[in-house]
Amino acid sequence: MSSASVSTTIPGGFAEPAFEAFLGRRDEPAWLVARRREAFARFRAFAWPTGRDEEWRRTDIRALKLDQFSPVAGDAAAGAAAPALDRVWEGLAAHYATGIQHVNGEAVRHADAGKLGGAVFLDLGRAVRECPEVLERHLMTTAVKASDDVFAALHGAFWSGGTLLYVPKGVRVEGPLFSVAGMAGAGNVDLGHTLVVLEEGAEATLVRETASAGRGEAQALHVGALEVIQAPGSRFRLVNIQNWDDSTWHISRERAVLGRDASIQWTVGAVGARLAKVNQEVALAGRGADAQVNGVMFTAGRQHLAYFTRQDHIAPNTTSDLLYKGGLKGRSRVVWKGMIRVEKDAQRTDAYQKDDNLILSDAARADSIPGLEIEANDVRCTHGATAGRVDEDMIFYSQARGVPRAEAVRLIVEGFFANVYDRITLEPVRETLRQAVAAKLGIAD
C-alpha cells in the first residue's frame, strides 16, 4: 500500500520516468493505479497555462519551473522534521478534539479514534487500505476531476498524503477535527488531497491549516485538492487557513457538492505563499441546500494571491452567501474573480457575493471581478466589490486624541475585517485570523 518509510530516489520533475518510479514504489489497488495513469495522460495532454489564457491573464507563473521539483518520495526524514512544526500542531490540539499531521507529504501524527464518535478520520494512504469503497466511489469522481485543468491532472497523477473524513448517516461529531500539512527541512513538495464525505444527516467540523518551517529558505510547491460531498440534510463547517511561507507556490482546486437541505459554512484564511491560485467552488445540487463562504486575505511584500470562487446553483430554493475581505501591503496583489451560476431549473435561488479590499500602500493592487450567469427567471442574485485606501481623516482624528498612527491603522484594519470575523462561528479561528493579519501588518503581539 501507499505507506512509505524508505527514502527513494525519484527522477526530478514530473515527466514519465518520474511517474513510473513514483508508481513503482507504491503498492496500490488496480483501480487507483488506473486512475493515476488516466490523470497522468491528461497532464501530458494539457497545454501549460500562459498569460493568453483568461484564467491566467492576471497571474504570471512563468517563474514556476516544475522540473525543479520532484514527486513526494516517501522520505523517512519527515518524522524527524515534524518537531519544526510542533508549535502549529500544539496550537490546534489545544482547541480541537483530535487531528492528523503531514510533513513533506507523509503522515506523522494520527487522529485519536476515541474522539471521533463513529466517524472515520484517516490519512489517505491508510484510507486506501481501510476504506477502499469510499475512495473508489468518491476520489476525484464527483467534485474535483483530473480533467479540470493541468494542475488537477498533475495532482490526480501524483497526489500523496492527505486525509479522509467520512461521517456515516446520522452521526454528529461533537468536537472539531483538524489537520495540518507542513513542509520542513529538505522536503519542498506537498500534493496532499483532502476528501470529506458526509452521509445523510451527518454533522462535523474540520479545520485545515498549512505551515512552513524555515520561512522562505527554499522554493517549495504545493498542488492540492479538496473535495466535499454532502448527502441530504448534512451540516459541515470547514476552515482552510493557508499560511505557507513566501517561497511557496500554492495551487489548489476545491469544490463542495451539497445535496438536498445540506449546509456548509466554509471559511478561508489566505495569508501565505509566494503565489497562490485557488479555485474554490460550491455546487448546490439539492433543493434547499445552503452555503456560506467567508474569506480573509492579507498580503505583503510581492505576494500574489488569486482566488477564483464559484457558486453553482443547480437545484431550486438554494441559497449562497459569499463575503471576501482583503488587505494589501507593499507591492502585493490580490485577484478575486467570482461567479454566481444559476441553472435553468434552479428557480427561487437566493445568491450574494461581495469582495472588499483595503489597500495599505501605493504599490499594492487589487483586482475584483464579480460575475453572474443566470438562466432561471425567478431568482434574487446580487454582487459587489470595493477597493479603497485607509481613510487618512480617520487616522488624523485618532492621532488628535493621542492614538499613535500604527495603533490607529490597526484599529481601522480590525474594523474593516470585523464583519467577516463575526460570521465565523469558531472563536479560535477568529483569533488565528486576527493574529495572522496582525503579523502581516507588523503589529503582532
C-alpha positions in Angstrom: 0.0 0.0 0.0 1.0 3.6 -0.1 2.7 3.9 3.3 6.3 4.9 2.8 9.2 4.7 5.2 12.2 4.3 3.0 13.7 7.2 1.1 13.8 6.6 -2.7 15.5 8.5 -5.4 12.9 9.6 -8.0 13.8 11.4 -11.2 13.3 15.1 -10.9 10.3 16.9 -12.5 7.0 15.3 -13.3 7.9 13.6 -16.5 7.2 9.9 -17.4 10.3 8.4 -15.7 9.3 10.2 -12.5 5.8 9.0 -12.8 6.8 5.3 -13.4 9.2 5.5 -10.5 6.5 7.0 -8.3 4.1 4.2 -9.2 6.8 1.6 -8.8 7.4 2.3 -5.1 3.7 2.3 -4.2 1.5 -0.8 -3.7 -1.9 0.4 -4.6 -5.1 -1.3 -5.9 -5.6 -1.6 -9.7 -8.5 1.0 -9.8 -6.3 3.6 -8.2 -3.3 2.9 -10.4 -5.6 3.1 -13.5 -7.0 6.4 -12.2 -3.4 7.8 -11.7 -2.4 6.7 -15.2 -5.5 8.4 -16.7 -4.7 11.6 -14.8 -1.1 11.5 -16.0 -2.2 11.1 -19.6 -4.4 14.2 -19.2 -1.5 16.1 -17.5 0.7 15.4 -20.6 -2.1 16.4 -23.0 -2.8 19.8 -21.3 -1.0 22.9 -22.6 0.9 24.8 -19.9 -1.0 27.9 -18.9 0.1 31.3 -20.3 -1.0 34.9 -19.9 -3.1 34.5 -23.1 -5.5 32.2 -21.1 -8.2 34.2 -19.4 -7.8 32.1 -16.3 -4.2 33.1 -16.0 -4.2 36.6 -17.5 -3.6 38.3 -14.2 -1.4 35.6 -12.6 2.0 35.0 -14.0 3.6 31.6 -13.4 6.4 31.8 -15.9 8.9 31.5 -12.9 7.4 28.2 -11.8 9.6 25.5 -13.2 8.2 22.1 -12.5 11.4 20.4 -13.3 13.0 21.9 -10.2 10.7 19.8 -8.1 10.1 16.1 -7.7 7.2 13.9 -6.6 6.9 13.2 -2.9 9.5 10.4 -2.3 8.3 9.0 0.9 11.2 10.3 2.9 11.7 8.8 6.3 13.1 12.1 7.4 9.6 13.5 7.5 9.2 12.3 11.1 12.4 13.9 12.0 11.3 17.2 10.5 8.0 17.1 12.3 9.2 18.9 15.5 9.8 22.0 13.4 6.1 22.3 13.2 5.2 21.3 16.7 4.0 24.8 17.6 1.4 24.7 14.9 0.3 21.2 16.0 0.1 22.1 19.6 -1.8 25.3 18.9 -4.5 23.3 17.1 -4.6 20.5 19.5 -5.2 22.9 22.4 -8.5 24.0 20.8 -9.9 21.0 18.8 -10.7 17.4 19.5 -8.1 15.4 17.5 -6.1 15.7 14.3 -3.8 14.4 11.7 -0.4 15.9 10.7 1.5 15.6 7.5 5.1 16.8 7.0 6.5 16.8 3.5 3.6 14.8 2.3 3.9 12.0 4.8 1.6 11.3 7.8 3.5 11.7 11.0 0.6 12.0 13.6 -2.7 10.3 13.5 -6.2 11.0 15.0 -7.4 9.6 18.3 -10.1 7.2 17.2 -11.7 7.5 20.6 -12.6 11.2 19.9 -14.4 10.6 16.6 -17.8 9.5 17.8 -18.3 7.0 15.0 -16.6 8.9 12.1 -13.6 7.8 10.1 -10.7 10.3 10.1 -7.6 8.8 8.5 -4.6 9.8 6.5 -5.4 9.0 2.9 -2.7 6.3 2.4 -4.2 4.3 5.2 -7.7 5.0 3.9 -6.8 3.4 0.6 -6.4 0.2 2.6 -9.2 0.5 5.1 -11.9 2.4 3.2 -11.4 1.4 -0.5 -15.1 1.5 -1.3 -15.4 5.1 -0.1 -12.3 6.2 -2.1 -13.1 4.4 -5.2 -16.6 5.9 -5.3 -15.7 9.5 -4.4 -12.0 10.2 -5.0 -11.8 12.7 -7.9 -15.1 11.4 -9.4 -17.7 13.9 -8.2 -16.3 17.2 -7.0 -12.7 17.7 -8.4 -11.7 15.9 -11.6 -8.4 15.4 -13.3 -9.9 16.8 -16.4 -10.5 20.2 -14.7 -7.1 21.7 -15.7 -3.4 20.8 -15.9 -2.8 21.2 -12.2 -5.8 19.0 -11.3 -4.4 16.4 -13.6 -0.9 16.7 -12.1 -2.4 16.3 -8.7 -4.5 13.3 -9.8 -1.4 11.5 -11.0 1.0 12.3 -8.2 -1.1 13.0 -5.1 0.5 11.7 -1.9 -0.7 12.2 1.6 -3.8 14.0 2.8 -6.9 13.0 4.8 -10.2 11.2 4.5 -13.1 12.4 6.8 -16.1 10.1 6.4 -19.1 10.6 8.6 -21.8 7.9 8.4 -25.5 8.6 8.3 -26.9 10.4 11.3 -23.5 10.7 13.1 -22.7 14.0 14.7 -19.1 14.6 15.5 -19.1 16.7 18.6 -15.6 18.2 18.7 -14.0 20.0 15.8 -11.3 17.9 14.0 -8.2 19.3 12.5 -5.4 18.6 10.0 -2.1 20.3 9.4 0.1 19.9 6.4 3.6 21.3 6.7 6.8 21.4 4.7 10.1 21.4 6.6 13.8 20.6 6.0 14.7 19.3 2.6 11.1 18.4 1.7 9.7 21.1 -0.6 6.7 19.4 -2.3 3.2 18.7 -1.0 0.5 17.2 -3.1 -1.9 16.3 -0.4 -5.6 15.6 -1.0 -8.5 16.0 1.3 -11.7 14.1 0.8 -14.7 14.7 3.0 -17.9 12.6 2.7 -20.9 13.3 4.9 -23.8 10.9 4.7 -27.4 11.8 5.2 -28.0 13.9 8.4 -24.3 13.8 9.4 -22.5 16.8 11.0 -18.9 17.7 11.5 -16.3 20.5 11.7 -12.9 20.4 10.1 -10.1 22.9 10.5 -7.3 22.6 7.9 -4.1 24.5 8.2 -0.8 24.6 6.2 2.5 25.8 7.5 6.2 26.0 6.6 9.2 25.7 8.8 12.2 27.8 7.9 10.3 30.7 6.3 11.4 31.3 2.8 14.7 29.4 2.9 13.9 27.2 -0.2 11.4 27.3 -3.0 8.5 25.0 -2.4 5.5 23.7 -4.3 2.0 22.7 -3.1 -0.5 21.4 -5.7 -3.5 20.2 -3.7 -7.2 19.4 -4.0 -10.1 19.4 -1.6 -13.4 17.6 -2.2 -16.5 17.8 0.0 -19.5 15.6 -0.8 -22.6 16.1 1.4 -25.7 13.9 1.4 -29.1 15.3 2.2 -29.5 17.1 5.5 -25.8 17.0 6.4 -24.1 20.0 8.0 -20.5 20.9 7.7 -18.2 23.6 8.9 -14.9 23.9 7.1 -12.0 26.2 7.8 -8.9 26.5 5.5 -6.0 28.5 6.7 -3.3 28.8 4.1 -0.1 30.0 5.8 2.8 28.7 3.6 6.0 30.8 3.6 6.7 33.4 1.0 8.7 31.0 -1.2 5.9 28.5 -1.8 3.8 28.2 -4.9 0.3 27.2 -3.8 -2.1 25.9 -6.3 -5.4 24.2 -5.3 -8.7 23.2 -6.7 -11.5 22.9 -4.1 -15.2 22.0 -4.6 -18.1 21.1 -2.3 -21.2 19.4 -3.6 -24.3 19.7 -1.5 -27.4 17.5 -1.5 -30.9 18.4 -0.5 -31.1 20.6 2.6 -27.4 20.2 3.2 -25.5 23.2 4.5 -21.8 24.3 4.7 -20.0 27.2 6.3 -16.7 27.5 4.6 -14.1 29.9 5.9 -10.9 30.7 4.0 -7.9 32.4 5.6 -5.2 33.2 3.0 -2.1 34.9 4.3 0.8 32.9 3.0 2.5 31.8 -0.2 4.7 33.5 -2.8 1.9 33.0 -5.4 -1.5 31.3 -4.8 -4.0 30.3 -7.4 -7.1 28.7 -5.8 -10.4 27.7 -7.5 -13.0 27.4 -4.7 -16.4 26.2 -5.7 -19.7 25.2 -4.1 -22.3 23.3 -6.0 -25.8 23.5 -4.6 -27.1 20.3 -6.2 -30.1 19.5 -3.9 -33.2 21.5 -3.2 -32.8 23.7 -0.2 -29.0 23.5 0.0 -27.3 26.4 1.7 -23.7 27.7 1.6 -22.0 30.5 3.4 -18.4 31.3 2.3 -16.1 33.6 4.2 -12.7 34.8 3.1 -10.0 36.7 4.8 -6.9 37.6 2.8 -3.8 39.6 3.7 -0.8 40.1 1.5 2.6 41.9 1.9 5.8 42.3 0.0 5.5 40.9 -3.5 2.9 38.2 -2.7 0.3 37.4 -5.3 -2.9 35.7 -4.3 -5.6 34.8 -6.9 -8.8 33.3 -5.7 -11.5 32.3 -8.1 -14.8 31.5 -6.5 -17.9 29.9 -8.0 -21.4 29.4 -6.6 -23.2 26.9 -8.8 -26.9 26.8 -8.2 -28.2 23.6 -9.8 -31.4 22.9 -7.8 -34.4 25.1 -6.8 -34.7 27.0 -3.5 -31.0 27.1 -2.8 -29.0 29.9 -1.1 -25.4 31.0 -1.1 -23.7 34.0 0.6 -20.1 34.8 -0.1 -18.1 37.6 1.6 -14.4 38.0 0.9 -12.2 40.7 2.5 -8.6 41.5 1.6 -5.9 43.7 3.0 -2.8 44.6 0.9 0.6 46.0 1.7 3.9 46.5 -0.1 3.9 45.6 -3.8 1.5 42.7 -3.3 -1.5 41.9 -5.5 -4.8 40.2 -4.9 -7.0 38.9 -7.7 -10.6 37.8 -6.9 -12.9 36.6 -9.6 -16.3 35.4 -8.5 -19.1 33.8 -10.4 -22.7 33.0 -9.5 -24.1 30.5 -11.9 -27.8 29.7 -11.8 -29.1 26.8 -13.9 -32.4 26.8 -15.7 -34.1 24.6 -13.1 -32.7 26.5 -10.1 -35.7 28.7 -9.6 -36.0 30.8 -6.4 -32.3 30.9 -6.0 -31.0 33.5 -3.5 -27.4 34.3 -4.0 -25.0 37.0 -3.0 -21.3 37.7 -3.4 -19.1 40.5 -2.3 -15.3 41.3 -2.3 -13.9 44.3 -0.4 -10.2 45.3 -0.3 -8.3 47.7 1.9 -5.1 48.9 0.2 -2.4 50.0 2.6 0.4 51.1 0.2 0.8 52.9 -3.1 2.1 49.9 -5.0 -0.4 47.3 -3.9 -3.1 46.3 -6.3 -6.5 44.6 -6.0 -8.5 43.2 -8.9 -12.1 42.3 -8.1 -14.2 40.8 -10.9 -17.7 39.6 -9.8 -19.9 37.8 -12.3 -23.4 36.4 -12.9 -24.6 33.8 -15.3 -28.4 33.3 -14.8 -30.6 31.0 -16.8 -33.6 31.0 -14.4 -36.2 33.8 -14.2 -37.3 33.7 -10.6 -34.1 34.5 -8.6 -32.5 37.1 -6.4 -28.8 37.4 -7.2 -26.6 40.4 -6.2 -22.9 41.1 -6.2 -20.5 43.8 -5.4 -16.8 44.7 -5.0 -14.9 47.6 -3.5 -11.3 48.7 -3.1 -10.1 51.7 -1.2 -7.3 53.1 0.9 -7.2 53.7 4.7 -9.0 56.9 5.4 -6.4 59.5 6.4 -9.0 61.6 8.1 -9.8 58.7 10.4 -6.1 58.3 11.3 -5.8 62.1 11.8 -8.9 62.0 14.1 -7.3 59.2 16.1 -3.9 60.8 16.4 -5.5 64.0 17.5 -6.8 62.0 20.5 -3.4 60.6 21.4 -3.6 57.3 19.4 -0.3 56.5 17.7 -0.6 56.1 13.9 0.3 52.4 13.9 -2.4 51.7 16.5 -4.9 53.8 14.5 -4.1 51.8 11.4 -4.5 48.5 13.4 -7.9 49.6 14.7 -9.1 50.6 11.2 -7.9 47.3 9.7 -9.6 45.3 12.5 -12.8 47.2 11.9 -12.6 46.5 8.2 -12.4 42.8 8.8 -14.9 42.7 11.7 -18.0 41.8 9.8 -16.4 38.8 8.2 -14.9 37.7 11.6 -18.4 38.0 13.0 -19.7 35.4 10.6 -17.1 32.8 11.7 -18.6 30.6 14.4 -15.3 29.2 15.9 -13.6 31.6 18.2 -10.1 30.0 17.9 -10.4 30.5 14.1 -11.3 34.2 14.6 -8.3 34.7 16.9 -6.0 32.8 14.5 -7.0 35.0 11.6 -6.7 38.2 13.7 -3.2 37.2 14.8 -2.2 36.3 11.2 -3.4 39.6 9.9 -1.7 41.5 12.8 1.6 39.6 11.9 1.3 40.7 8.3 0.6 44.2 9.4 3.7 44.1 11.6 1.8 44.6 14.9 1.6 41.0 16.2 1.5 40.5 19.9 
